Amino acid sequence: MRSPQLDGQPIAATDAYFHESVDAAVAKLDLGAGTLFSQIEQLAGVSVGKVTQDIQAVAASADIAKALDLKRGSPVLRILRCYIDPKGRVFEISVSHHPGDRFAYSMHIDVDG
């Protein structure tokens, strides 16, 4: 669970899955100390070569709704991220659910003339 410090309303519920090759590092993760992938990088000696990200609007399941203090079926954004090392091996997959009114995504595209 991720909550901002001001009002305490949850901004994300995340499930993370790790390759067995980083099991020892997973046991040492500090959920309050920054991103999981950066901790895995430091603890397991792996590096991120690429991250894929898929964003989809979905209806909150009963479990997600409860975790995020929403009504079941409320709109949420599901973000699936795969963290891949430079050799193409996936070492972490995370699935985050964000309430629609508590998430903003910004992308900037520079167009060469």
VEXVOMI-703861 format. One record per residue (C-alpha): residue in three letters; x, y, z. Coordinates in steps of 0.02 Angstrom, whole numbers, padded with zeros to 5 digits, always signed. Layout:
% VEXVOMI-703861
alaXYZ
...
***
This chain:
% VEXVOMI-703861
met+00000+00000+00000
arg+00060+00175-00038
ser-00015+00325+00050
pro+00033+00509+00045
gln+00082+00588+00209
leu-00053+00724+00210
asp-00226+00645+00213
gly-00177+00462+00224
gln-00292+00408+00082
pro-00211+00263-00011
ile-00146+00307-00183
ala-00097+00132-00238
ala-00109-00051-00197
thr+00036-00148-00272
asp+00077-00332-00287
ala+00256-00372-00336
tyr+00327-00535-00401
phe+00512-00576-00409
his+00617-00703-00500
glu+00687-00837-00386
ser+00864-00779-00427
val+00836-00624-00316
asp+00751-00716-00171
ala+00887-00670-00045
ala+00867-00485-00087
val+00677-00494-00073
ala+00692-00551+00107
lys+00787-00389+00146
leu+00668-00265+00062
asp+00611-00115+00162
leu+00437-00070+00100
gly+00454+00107+00167
ala+00621+00146+00087
gly+00596+00188-00095
thr+00560+00086-00249
leu+00573-00102-00240
phe+00669-00118-00404
ser+00804+00003-00345
gln+00824-00095-00184
ile+00834-00258-00283
glu+00967-00178-00393
gln+01072-00136-00240
leu+01040-00295-00140
ala+01050-00422-00282
gly+01175-00336-00395
val+01059-00333-00545
ser+01025-00182-00653
val+00875-00125-00750
gly+00902-00128-00937
lys+00721-00095-00985
val+00551-00071-00904
thr+00390-00108-00995
gln+00232-00025-00932
asp+00052-00062-00979
ile-00087+00051-00912
gln-00268-00003-00920
ala-00430+00065-00845
val-00522-00073-00752
ala-00659-00093-00622
ala-00596-00120-00444
ser-00617-00297-00381
ala-00683-00322-00204
asp-00506-00341-00134
ile-00436-00189-00225
ala-00588-00083-00179
lys-00567-00127+00004
ala-00380-00091+00002
leu-00404+00078-00082
asp-00560+00128+00015
leu-00672+00128-00140
lys-00836+00051-00192
arg-00821-00114-00284
gly-00823-00080-00471
ser-00751+00095-00454
pro-00633+00145-00595
val-00449+00114-00561
leu-00294+00116-00668
arg-00200-00048-00669
ile-00016-00026-00709
leu+00082-00182-00752
arg+00270-00156-00752
cys+00405-00281-00801
tyr+00583-00245-00747
ile+00708-00325-00865
asp+00896-00337-00845
pro+01016-00294-00988
lys+01019-00478-01042
gly+00830-00480-01066
arg+00785-00574-00907
val+00633-00518-00807
phe+00676-00502-00622
glu+00522-00408-00558
ile+00342-00387-00610
ser+00229-00266-00518
val+00042-00239-00533
ser-00020-00076-00458
his-00198-00015-00444
his-00227+00173-00428
pro-00395+00256-00396
gly-00439+00358-00550
asp-00448+00522-00454
arg-00281+00494-00365
phe-00167+00464-00513
ala-00101+00572-00654
tyr+00007+00516-00799
ser+00104+00641-00902
met+00200+00609-01061
his+00297+00737-01161
ile+00344+00707-01342
asp+00473+00812-01430
val+00445+00816-01616
asp+00594+00848-01728
gly+00543+00965-01866
***
